[in-house]
Amino acid sequence: MTDLWSARFASGVQQMRSSAVRDLLKLTEQPDVISFGGGLPAPESFPIEELAAAAELALLENPAAALQYGLTEGYRPLREFLSLRMATLGIRVPVEQVMVTHGSQQGLDIAGRLLIDPGAPVAVEDPSYLGALGAWRSLQPSWVTLRLDRDGLDVDHLEQVLASGLRPRFLYVVSCFQNPTGVTLSPERRVRLLEIAARYGLVILEDDPYGELYFEGSRATPLAALDVQMHGELRHVIYLSTFSKQLAPGLRVGWMAAPPAYIARATILKQGLDLHSNSFAQRVAYLTCRDGLLDRHIPIIREVYRARRDVMLAALATEMPAGVNWTKPAGGMFCWLTLPDGLNATELLKRCLEQKVAFVPGAAFYADGGGEHTARLNFSFSSPDKIRAGVARMGAAFRGA
Ligand SMILES: Cc1ncc(COP(=O)(O)O)c(C=O)c1O
């Protein structure tokens, strides 16, 4: 019998592969495994009562609208709320430049579809967010991978690349508490990045799901805010953020702010993707937040995550053998491990799974390969006791390697 499917998929899709690591991580669903693998918020931090009240209100107040088709750009009161909230960060954009998306993941998908042609250069941090690389891989970009250090993207490297004549369609940056490394772009580099963008006509896709989750100091100024400051309008930056880490990811409500020309195209594209974002979830998000819940609730999340980060860092210091290094993130949900030369994180994961603990090997976050000696650890999801126990199990597995 001829195979109906193998030659049928689009060329970009044919290159998609199921990953061995994903298969390994399926084992983490067993209840006795402590998983630092997923990028999950703490369920204890979901504002359940407030969401339940908002859901009821949404259905009582205007059920016909809450359950009806809506505008592609999003529910207007929510967009107005987001426009005001972003303005407090310095991202001053009119409501017409704000679009609600199904999570920021949809903002990434839209950016890829609008800006990537097969073979077109796309600049990413090395390592970068796996979900963005995955969203764009079938579009067959040519990756331009840029160095990253403890101060975030190496802007000198970016400038060298641009000075050599290469013109990426856009630069993708997770500007705060990056997924996967936990590092944050320094204030000096933020300013330089905007100067470079102005000089070379660079478009920056700023993905900022974690910016509010700082444990020390104050919130970093988004690149989008610096763009508005420099030009009097959003010119170079497409800004993405989300309620996933501030309320709950299952709502699937995120948003973008972007220059008018981009929003116009994104609206036409989104019509074809899903008509509009979930009307009910948008109202629930709006009704939950309109009376200032975020300013009361986000500090609670920060405290929970800060405590978990501290427990993880202390446990790593006690349990990890010499030669293993890790980042000390000042916020967000992830810590990044670098293993001594010769140790392979996927092999270590197999050993760790025998000890009933899991993490994500870092290689998957490198667009063009490499990073076999790195690993991502999530500290937001597990309780402090589980974090202690899990890192102790990892230590035992590492020492046996
Ligand atoms: C950097 C980054 N961007 C986007 C997303 C997707 O978030 P959302 O739930 O808003 O789609 C995530 C989720 O973990 C992320 O880490």
The ligand as a MOL file (V3000), in Angstrom:
LIG
                    3D

  0  0  0     0  0            999 V3000
M  V30 BEGIN CTAB
M  V30 COUNTS 16 16 0 0 0
M  V30 BEGIN ATOM
M  V30 1 C 9.9350 33.4040 26.4230 0
M  V30 2 C 8.5440 32.9030 26.2840 0
M  V30 3 N 7.7540 33.4130 25.3310 0
M  V30 4 C 6.4910 32.9990 25.1700 0
M  V30 5 C 5.9550 32.0120 25.9700 0
M  V30 6 C 4.5400 31.5650 25.7190 0
M  V30 7 O 3.6990 32.1120 26.6650 0
M  V30 8 P 2.1200 32.1680 26.5110 0
M  V30 9 O 1.5840 31.2690 27.5500 0
M  V30 10 O 1.7730 33.5910 26.7390 0
M  V30 11 O 1.7740 31.7450 25.1340 0
M  V30 12 C 6.7290 31.4470 26.9700 0
M  V30 13 C 6.1770 30.3720 27.8140 0
M  V30 14 O 6.8060 29.7460 28.6020 0
M  V30 15 C 8.0630 31.9080 27.1380 0
M  V30 16 O 8.8750 31.4010 28.0800 0
M  V30 END ATOM
M  V30 BEGIN BOND
M  V30 1 1 1 2
M  V30 2 1 2 3
M  V30 3 2 2 15
M  V30 4 2 3 4
M  V30 5 1 4 5
M  V30 6 1 5 6
M  V30 7 2 5 12
M  V30 8 1 6 7
M  V30 9 1 7 8
M  V30 10 2 8 9
M  V30 11 1 8 10
M  V30 12 1 8 11
M  V30 13 1 12 13
M  V30 14 1 12 15
M  V30 15 2 13 14
M  V30 16 1 15 16
M  V30 END BOND
M  V30 END CTAB
M  END
